[in-house]
Amino acid sequence: MKPDVELESGIRSQLNAMSSSLIPGLLAGIMVVILSVTLSSLIFTGRLSPFIGEGVVLAINTAIITGLGIALFSHCKPVIAMVDEDTAPVFALLVSLAVASVPLTASGDQIYTAALAIIIASTLVTGLGLALMGFFKFGAFIQFLPHSVLGGYFSAVGWLLVTEGLKVTVGNVPSSWEDLLQMTTISDVLHILAALLIGIWLLFMRRRLTQNMLLPGTVLFVAVAWYAVLYLSGVTPDQAMQQGLLLGPFDGHGVHPLTPLAGVELSNVAWLPIFANSGSIASIFLIAVLSMILSISGIGFLTSTEPDMNHELKVAGLANIFSGFGGGMIGLPSYSLSSLALNMGAAKERWVGIIAILVCVLVFLFGMGLLEYIPRFI
C-alpha cells in the first residue's frame, strides 16, 4: 500500500503545483506574446515591414521551442524563456545590414530569405557556442568578466533599443541631430510623444504598482484609449491600418505557425554577406552569454538555490540549436518573467513555463488576427 500512498501523494502535489501555477502561467504567456510582438517589430522594419507577420511567428515560435526545452530540462524551477531582450536590438542591426546588401531590385521573398538566413545563422552559432561552453565547463569563468565590459555591452544594447524604438515608431532611424530635428510633422511628433509617455509611465509606476499587471494593464488601457480616440475621430481600424498606425496587416504569405521555414528557399541565399558580418554574430553570442549568466544567477537568488551554470548553458544551447533549425531567434531564460511568476505564488515546479508555452500555442492557432490591430507606438 505504501507505493500507492506515495503515488497518490505525488499526484496530489503535482495537481496543487499546477493549480497554483495556472494564473501566473497565463499572465506570463500573455507577457511573452506582447514582448515577442514588440521585439519582432524592432527587427522587421523598413524593407522588411511587409513581413512583420512572419517576424511575429518567428518570435513566438522561438518562445515555444526554447521555452519548452528550458522549462523541461533546466534545474531552475520555475523558469520562463522567450526571445532574448538583450540580443534583439543587435539582431535588428545585423538584419538591417544583411537587408542593405540585397539589391534594390530584389523581390520581397529574396529580402525576407536574406533576413531569415542571418537570423538562423546567428541563432545556430549562439546555440552551439552556449552548448560547448556548458560541455567544457566554462560557466564559472564567465563570472569573472570585468564590470566595465558588462556595462559597455549593455549600454550599447540600450542605445540600440532607443534608435530601433524610433524606427518602429516613425519608420526611420535618425543618423544625426539634424535628422532628429527634422521629425517635425504632426504625425511623427504625436507618435514619438505617445511612445515616450508610455515609457515614462512604466518607468515611474514600476515601483508603485504591482509588477503582475503593470505592463499588460498598460497595454490594454492604452489600446482601448487609442481605439476610443479613433472612434471619436471617425477613423476605422482598417483605415488606421492602411495609414501604418497599426502593426498589421499580416499578408499571410509565408506564415506557417510552428513550421516557419515551410516554403522558404534557403538555397538561394547569398552567404557571403553573412560571413562578412561574423563580428556582429560574435557580439550577439557574447551578449547572449552575459544575459544568460545574469538571468540564471538572478533566478537562483530568487529560489535560494545555486544553479549549475554549465548545465544551464548546455540546456539553453541545445534549445537554441533546435530553435535555429526551426527558423527561430535566440531564446533565453527571462529573469523578469520568472520573477513575476514567483511573486504571484507559482509553485517551484515546471508547470508555469509549460502553461506559458500553451498560451503561445493558442495565440498561434486562434489569435494571430488580433495581433494585427496592436498600435505601433505601444
C-alpha positions as CSV (number, residue, x, y, z in Angstrom):
1,M,0.0,0.0,0.0
2,K,2.9,2.3,0.6
3,P,3.8,2.8,-3.1
4,D,0.1,3.6,-3.7
5,V,0.1,6.2,-1.0
6,E,3.3,7.8,-2.4
7,L,1.9,7.8,-5.9
8,E,-1.3,9.4,-4.7
9,S,0.7,12.0,-2.7
10,G,2.8,12.8,-5.7
11,I,-0.2,13.2,-8.0
12,R,-1.9,15.5,-5.4
13,S,1.3,17.5,-5.1
14,Q,1.6,18.0,-8.9
15,L,-2.1,19.0,-9.1
16,N,-1.6,21.6,-6.4
17,A,1.5,22.9,-8.2
18,M,-0.3,23.0,-11.5
19,S,-3.3,24.9,-10.0
20,S,-1.1,27.4,-8.2
21,S,0.8,28.0,-11.5
22,L,-2.2,28.4,-13.7
23,I,-2.8,32.2,-13.3
24,P,0.9,33.1,-13.2
25,G,1.5,30.9,-16.2
26,L,-1.4,32.5,-18.2
27,L,-0.2,36.0,-17.4
28,A,3.4,35.1,-18.2
29,G,2.2,33.6,-21.5
30,I,0.4,36.9,-22.4
31,M,3.6,38.8,-21.5
32,V,5.6,36.5,-23.7
33,V,3.3,37.2,-26.6
34,I,3.3,41.0,-26.0
35,L,7.1,41.1,-25.8
36,S,7.5,38.8,-28.8
37,V,5.4,41.2,-30.9
38,T,7.5,44.1,-29.6
39,L,10.9,42.6,-30.2
40,S,9.9,41.2,-33.7
41,S,8.7,44.7,-34.7
42,L,12.2,46.0,-33.8
43,I,13.7,43.6,-36.4
44,F,11.1,43.6,-39.2
45,T,11.1,47.3,-40.2
46,G,12.0,49.2,-43.3
47,R,12.1,46.9,-46.3
48,L,11.1,44.0,-44.0
49,S,7.9,45.8,-42.9
50,P,5.6,43.7,-45.2
51,F,6.9,40.6,-43.4
52,I,6.0,41.7,-39.8
53,G,3.6,38.8,-39.6
54,E,6.5,36.4,-40.3
55,G,8.5,38.2,-37.7
56,V,5.8,37.7,-35.1
57,V,5.6,34.0,-36.0
58,L,9.4,33.6,-35.7
59,A,9.4,35.3,-32.3
60,I,6.5,33.2,-30.8
61,N,7.9,30.1,-32.4
62,T,11.2,30.8,-30.6
63,A,9.3,31.2,-27.3
64,I,7.7,27.8,-27.8
65,I,10.8,25.8,-28.9
66,T,13.3,27.3,-26.4
67,G,10.6,27.7,-23.7
68,L,9.7,24.0,-23.9
69,G,13.3,22.8,-23.8
70,I,14.4,25.1,-21.0
71,A,11.2,24.6,-18.9
72,L,11.6,20.8,-19.1
73,F,15.3,20.3,-18.6
74,S,16.5,23.4,-16.6
75,H,17.3,22.8,-13.0
76,C,15.8,26.3,-12.2
77,K,12.2,25.9,-11.3
78,P,10.1,27.8,-12.3
79,V,11.7,29.3,-15.4
80,I,10.2,31.0,-18.4
81,A,12.1,31.5,-21.6
82,M,11.3,33.9,-24.5
83,V,13.1,35.8,-27.3
84,D,16.1,37.4,-25.5
85,E,15.5,41.1,-25.0
86,D,19.3,41.9,-24.9
87,T,20.2,40.4,-28.2
88,A,17.1,41.5,-30.1
89,P,18.4,45.1,-30.8
90,V,21.7,43.7,-32.1
91,F,19.7,41.3,-34.2
92,A,17.8,44.3,-35.6
93,L,21.1,46.0,-36.6
94,L,22.5,42.8,-38.0
95,V,19.4,42.1,-40.1
96,S,19.3,45.6,-41.4
97,L,22.9,45.2,-42.6
98,A,22.0,42.0,-44.3
99,V,19.0,43.5,-46.0
100,A,21.0,46.5,-47.1
101,S,23.3,44.1,-49.0
102,V,20.3,42.9,-51.1
103,P,19.9,44.7,-54.4
104,L,17.1,47.2,-54.6
105,T,15.6,45.2,-57.5
106,A,15.3,42.1,-55.4
107,S,11.9,40.7,-54.7
108,G,10.2,40.6,-51.3
109,D,10.9,36.9,-51.0
110,Q,14.6,37.4,-51.6
111,I,14.7,40.2,-48.9
112,Y,12.9,38.0,-46.4
113,T,15.1,35.0,-47.2
114,A,18.2,37.0,-46.6
115,A,17.0,38.2,-43.3
116,L,15.9,34.8,-42.2
117,A,19.3,33.3,-43.2
118,I,21.2,35.8,-40.9
119,I,18.7,35.1,-38.1
120,I,19.2,31.3,-38.4
121,A,23.0,31.6,-38.7
122,S,23.2,33.8,-35.6
123,T,20.9,31.5,-33.6
124,L,22.8,28.4,-34.5
125,V,26.2,29.9,-33.8
126,T,24.9,31.2,-30.4
127,G,23.3,27.9,-29.5
128,L,26.4,25.9,-30.5
129,G,28.6,28.3,-28.5
130,L,26.4,28.1,-25.4
131,A,26.3,24.3,-25.5
132,L,30.1,24.0,-26.0
133,M,30.7,26.3,-23.1
134,G,28.5,24.1,-20.9
135,F,30.0,20.9,-22.1
136,F,33.6,22.1,-21.5
137,K,32.5,23.7,-18.1
138,F,33.4,27.3,-18.9
139,G,30.4,28.6,-17.0
140,A,32.4,29.5,-13.8
141,F,35.0,31.5,-15.8
142,I,32.4,33.9,-17.3
143,Q,31.5,35.3,-13.8
144,F,35.0,36.9,-13.7
145,L,34.3,39.3,-16.6
146,P,35.1,42.9,-15.5
147,H,32.1,45.1,-14.7
148,S,33.3,47.6,-17.3
149,V,32.9,45.1,-20.1
150,L,29.3,44.3,-18.9
151,G,28.4,47.9,-18.6
152,G,29.8,48.7,-22.0
153,Y,27.9,46.0,-23.8
154,F,24.6,46.7,-22.1
155,S,24.9,50.4,-22.7
156,A,25.3,49.7,-26.4
157,V,22.2,47.5,-26.2
158,G,20.3,50.3,-24.5
159,W,21.3,52.8,-27.3
160,L,20.2,50.3,-29.9
161,L,16.8,50.0,-28.2
162,V,16.4,53.8,-28.3
163,T,17.2,54.0,-32.0
164,E,15.2,50.9,-33.1
165,G,12.3,52.2,-31.0
166,L,12.3,55.4,-33.0
167,K,12.5,53.3,-36.2
168,V,9.4,51.3,-35.1
169,T,7.5,54.4,-34.1
170,V,8.2,56.7,-37.1
171,G,9.6,54.4,-39.7
172,N,13.2,55.5,-39.8
173,V,16.2,56.0,-37.6
174,P,17.8,59.5,-37.3
175,S,21.5,59.3,-38.0
176,S,22.2,62.8,-36.6
177,W,20.7,65.5,-34.5
178,E,19.7,67.3,-37.7
179,D,17.7,64.3,-38.8
180,L,16.0,64.1,-35.4
181,L,15.1,67.8,-35.5
182,Q,13.5,67.3,-39.0
183,M,10.9,65.0,-37.4
184,T,8.5,67.9,-37.0
185,T,5.5,66.6,-38.8
186,I,2.4,66.3,-36.6
187,S,2.3,62.5,-37.2
188,D,5.9,62.0,-36.1
189,V,5.7,64.2,-33.1
190,L,2.4,62.6,-31.9
191,H,3.8,59.1,-32.3
192,I,7.1,59.9,-30.5
193,L,5.2,61.7,-27.7
194,A,2.8,58.8,-27.3
195,A,5.6,56.2,-27.1
196,L,7.6,58.4,-24.8
197,L,4.7,59.0,-22.4
198,I,4.1,55.2,-22.2
199,G,7.8,54.6,-21.4
200,I,7.8,57.4,-18.7
201,W,4.6,55.9,-17.2
202,L,6.1,52.4,-17.0
203,L,9.3,53.8,-15.5
204,F,7.5,55.9,-12.9
205,M,4.9,53.3,-11.9
206,R,7.0,50.2,-11.8
207,R,7.8,50.7,-8.1
208,R,4.3,52.0,-7.3
209,L,2.1,49.3,-8.9
210,T,2.3,45.5,-8.7
211,Q,4.5,44.1,-11.4
212,N,1.9,41.5,-12.1
213,M,-0.4,43.8,-14.0
214,L,1.7,46.9,-14.9
215,L,2.7,46.0,-18.4
216,P,-0.3,44.0,-19.6
217,G,-2.6,46.5,-17.9
218,T,-0.9,49.5,-19.5
219,V,-1.0,47.9,-23.0
220,L,-4.7,47.1,-22.6
221,F,-5.6,50.6,-21.2
222,V,-3.6,52.4,-23.9
223,A,-5.1,50.2,-26.7
224,V,-8.6,50.9,-25.5
225,A,-8.0,54.6,-25.2
226,W,-6.4,54.6,-28.7
227,Y,-9.4,53.0,-30.3
228,A,-11.7,55.4,-28.4
229,V,-9.8,58.3,-30.0
230,L,-10.1,56.6,-33.4
231,Y,-13.8,56.1,-33.0
232,L,-14.4,59.8,-31.9
233,S,-12.3,60.9,-34.9
234,G,-14.3,58.8,-37.3
235,V,-11.3,56.6,-38.3
236,T,-12.0,52.9,-38.7
237,P,-9.4,50.3,-37.7
238,D,-8.9,49.3,-41.3
239,Q,-8.2,52.9,-42.3
240,A,-5.7,53.2,-39.4
241,M,-4.0,50.0,-40.6
242,Q,-3.8,51.5,-44.1
243,Q,-2.1,54.6,-42.7
244,G,0.5,52.5,-41.0
245,L,-0.7,53.2,-37.5
246,L,-1.2,49.5,-36.6
247,L,1.1,46.6,-36.6
248,G,-0.8,44.8,-39.5
249,P,-1.8,43.9,-42.0
250,F,-0.2,40.4,-42.0
251,D,-0.5,39.3,-45.6
252,G,-0.2,35.7,-44.5
253,H,2.4,34.9,-47.1
254,G,4.9,32.5,-45.7
255,V,3.4,32.5,-42.3
256,H,3.3,28.9,-41.1
257,P,2.8,28.5,-37.4
258,L,5.2,26.0,-35.8
259,T,6.8,25.4,-39.2
260,P,8.1,28.9,-40.3
261,L,10.6,27.5,-42.8
262,A,7.9,25.9,-45.0
263,G,8.2,27.2,-48.5
264,V,11.4,29.2,-47.9
265,E,14.2,28.7,-50.4
266,L,17.4,29.0,-48.3
267,S,19.4,27.5,-51.2
268,N,19.1,31.0,-52.9
269,V,20.8,32.8,-50.0
270,A,23.9,34.8,-50.8
271,W,26.0,33.6,-47.8
272,L,29.0,36.0,-48.4
273,P,27.3,39.0,-46.7
274,I,26.5,36.7,-43.7
275,F,30.2,35.8,-43.3
276,A,31.1,39.5,-43.7
277,N,29.0,40.1,-40.6
278,S,30.7,37.5,-38.4
279,G,31.9,40.1,-36.0
280,S,28.3,41.1,-35.3
281,I,27.3,37.5,-34.8
282,A,30.1,37.1,-32.3
283,S,28.8,40.2,-30.4
284,I,25.3,38.6,-30.3
285,F,26.8,35.4,-28.9
286,L,28.7,37.3,-26.2
287,I,25.7,39.4,-25.2
288,A,23.7,36.1,-25.0
289,V,26.2,34.6,-22.7
290,L,26.1,37.7,-20.4
291,S,22.3,37.7,-20.5
292,M,22.2,34.0,-19.6
293,I,24.6,34.4,-16.7
294,L,22.7,37.4,-15.2
295,S,19.3,35.7,-15.6
296,I,20.2,32.4,-14.2
297,S,22.1,34.0,-11.3
298,G,19.0,36.1,-10.5
299,I,16.6,33.2,-10.7
300,G,18.9,31.2,-8.4
301,F,18.9,34.1,-5.9
302,L,15.0,34.2,-6.0
303,T,14.7,30.5,-5.4
304,S,17.5,30.3,-2.9
305,T,19.4,27.7,-5.0
306,E,22.8,27.5,-6.6
307,P,22.2,26.7,-10.3
308,D,24.7,24.6,-12.1
309,M,25.7,27.2,-14.7
310,N,27.3,24.6,-17.0
311,H,24.1,22.6,-17.1
312,E,22.0,25.7,-17.8
313,L,24.3,26.7,-20.6
314,K,24.0,23.2,-22.2
315,V,20.2,23.3,-21.9
316,A,19.9,26.8,-23.4
317,G,22.5,26.0,-26.1
318,L,20.7,22.8,-27.3
319,A,17.3,24.6,-27.1
320,N,18.6,27.4,-29.4
321,I,20.1,24.9,-31.8
322,F,16.6,23.4,-32.2
323,S,15.2,27.0,-32.5
324,G,17.7,27.8,-35.2
325,F,16.8,24.7,-37.3
326,G,13.1,25.7,-36.7
327,G,13.8,29.2,-38.1
328,G,13.7,30.9,-34.7
329,M,15.7,33.6,-32.9
330,I,17.7,33.4,-29.7
331,G,15.6,32.4,-26.7
332,L,16.9,32.5,-23.2
333,P,15.5,32.4,-19.6
334,S,13.8,35.6,-18.6
335,Y,14.6,36.8,-15.1
336,S,11.7,39.3,-15.1
337,L,9.0,36.8,-16.1
338,S,10.3,34.1,-13.9
339,S,10.4,36.6,-11.0
340,L,6.8,37.7,-11.9
341,A,5.6,34.1,-11.7
342,L,7.2,33.6,-8.3
343,N,5.8,36.8,-6.9
344,M,2.3,35.7,-8.0
345,G,2.7,32.5,-6.0
346,A,3.6,30.0,-8.7
347,A,4.9,26.7,-7.3
348,K,8.6,26.0,-7.8
349,E,7.8,23.5,-10.4
350,R,7.9,23.4,-14.3
351,W,4.2,23.9,-14.7
352,V,4.3,27.7,-15.0
353,G,6.7,27.6,-18.0
354,I,4.7,24.9,-19.7
355,I,1.4,26.9,-19.2
356,A,3.1,30.0,-20.7
357,I,4.0,27.9,-23.8
358,L,0.5,26.7,-24.2
359,V,-0.7,30.3,-24.3
360,C,1.7,31.0,-27.1
361,V,0.4,27.9,-29.0
362,L,-3.2,29.1,-28.6
363,V,-2.2,32.5,-30.0
364,F,-0.7,30.7,-32.9
365,L,-3.9,28.8,-33.6
366,F,-6.5,31.4,-32.8
367,G,-5.1,34.9,-32.1
368,M,-2.8,35.9,-34.9
369,G,-5.5,38.1,-36.4
370,L,-5.9,40.1,-33.2
371,L,-2.2,41.0,-33.2
372,E,-2.6,42.9,-36.4
373,Y,-4.5,45.6,-34.6
374,I,-1.9,46.5,-32.0
375,P,-0.9,50.2,-32.3
376,R,2.7,50.6,-33.4
377,F,3.6,53.3,-30.9
378,I,2.8,50.9,-28.0
